[in-house]
Amino acid sequence: MKFQELKNIAHILRGRTIETSHKAEVPHLGSCLSCIDILVALYWHILRIDPKRPDQEERDRFILSKGHGAPALFQVLAMKGFFDESLLQSFN
């Protein structure tokens, strides 16, 4: 995947994260936005994951220790197909 494509994905995710966080009144928006580029690089370029096979033994595992960045991670996981994006409407 080309750099510009990853940049576009990150841009979309920032918008979605801002929108969801605003609706849910999440106060730590800076923490979410500061990790989006890293999450995009990991989930679109580095991690060996398959949302259709989440129990795959040889998959990579990712732990986000930056708890205030969770809304950004949820957006990434939804976009990658781990769960339906409509679930984010009930976030909070």
GIKA-V942708 format. One record per residue. N is the residue number from 0. RES is the residue in one small letter. PSI is psi in radians with two decimals (NA if undefined). Layout:
n->N res->RES psi->PSI
n->N res->RES psi->PSI
This chain:
n->0 res->m psi->2.40
n->1 res->k psi->2.72
n->2 res->f psi->-0.77
n->3 res->q psi->-0.64
n->4 res->e psi->-0.76
n->5 res->l psi->-0.68
n->6 res->k psi->-0.72
n->7 res->n psi->-0.73
n->8 res->i psi->-0.79
n->9 res->a psi->-0.69
n->10 res->h psi->-0.81
n->11 res->i psi->-0.78
n->12 res->l psi->-0.63
n->13 res->r psi->-0.81
n->14 res->g psi->-0.79
n->15 res->r psi->-0.66
n->16 res->t psi->-0.75
n->17 res->i psi->-0.81
n->18 res->e psi->-0.86
n->19 res->t psi->-0.74
n->20 res->s psi->-0.66
n->21 res->h psi->-0.81
n->22 res->k psi->-0.66
n->23 res->a psi->-0.02
n->24 res->e psi->0.77
n->25 res->v psi->2.12
n->26 res->p psi->-0.15
n->27 res->h psi->0.90
n->28 res->l psi->-0.62
n->29 res->g psi->-0.69
n->30 res->s psi->-0.65
n->31 res->c psi->-0.86
n->32 res->l psi->-0.54
n->33 res->s psi->-0.25
n->34 res->c psi->0.02
n->35 res->i psi->-0.80
n->36 res->d psi->-0.71
n->37 res->i psi->-0.78
n->38 res->l psi->-0.72
n->39 res->v psi->-0.80
n->40 res->a psi->-0.76
n->41 res->l psi->-0.92
n->42 res->y psi->-0.38
n->43 res->w psi->-0.19
n->44 res->h psi->-0.50
n->45 res->i psi->-0.92
n->46 res->l psi->2.44
n->47 res->r psi->1.67
n->48 res->i psi->2.70
n->49 res->d psi->1.91
n->50 res->p psi->-0.38
n->51 res->k psi->-0.29
n->52 res->r psi->1.13
n->53 res->p psi->-0.32
n->54 res->d psi->0.13
n->55 res->q psi->2.18
n->56 res->e psi->-0.70
n->57 res->e psi->0.20
n->58 res->r psi->2.73
n->59 res->d psi->2.69
n->60 res->r psi->2.51
n->61 res->f psi->2.27
n->62 res->i psi->2.10
n->63 res->l psi->1.87
n->64 res->s psi->-0.14
n->65 res->k psi->1.47
n->66 res->g psi->-0.60
n->67 res->h psi->-0.15
n->68 res->g psi->0.03
n->69 res->a psi->-0.71
n->70 res->p psi->-0.60
n->71 res->a psi->-0.74
n->72 res->l psi->-0.71
n->73 res->f psi->-0.69
n->74 res->q psi->-0.74
n->75 res->v psi->-0.84
n->76 res->l psi->-0.67
n->77 res->a psi->-0.78
n->78 res->m psi->-0.58
n->79 res->k psi->-0.19
n->80 res->g psi->0.28
n->81 res->f psi->-0.45
n->82 res->f psi->2.87
n->83 res->d psi->2.32
n->84 res->e psi->-0.43
n->85 res->s psi->-0.40
n->86 res->l psi->-0.42
n->87 res->l psi->-0.30
n->88 res->q psi->-0.41
n->89 res->s psi->0.29
n->90 res->f psi->2.33
n->91 res->n psi->NA
